[in-house]
Amino acid sequence: MLQGGDFTNFDGTGGKSIYGNKFEDENFKIKHFTGALSMANAGPNTNGSQFFITVAETSWLDDRHVVFGKVLDGMDLVKRIEVLKTVRDKPKDEVKIVACGKL
């Protein structure tokens, strides 16, 4: 799994959204799959700006994290990031997405 979006503390403990620091879960209609884009949270109704991309089967996340998108193109890049060396669950070298496009 790749996680990002903490642009306030840069350590996985922060983040905020256009709705404030936290906002409610929207729904759990879409189940997790490889390449899902999902909200990271600290429990029910604690969404902020953090998100993750799944790189394998993650059914235990269903009904706990809101899936709101999917990787449309570039899953090969996601897989390359996944295997980078890490130190305490963070990539040893900086990984920065600078031109991801938008829908």
QUICOR-V233680 format. One line per field, one symbol per residue. ss: DSSP state (H for helix, E for strand, - for the rest). burial: + if it has 24 or more other ideal C-beta (glycine too) atoms within 12 Angstrom, else -. Layout:
ss: ???
burial: ???
//
This chain:
ss: -EEE------------E--E--E------------EEEE-------E---EEE-----HHH-----EEEE----HHHHHHHH---EE--EE------------
burial: +++++---------+----------------+--+++++++----++++++++++-----+--++++---+------+--++---------------------
//
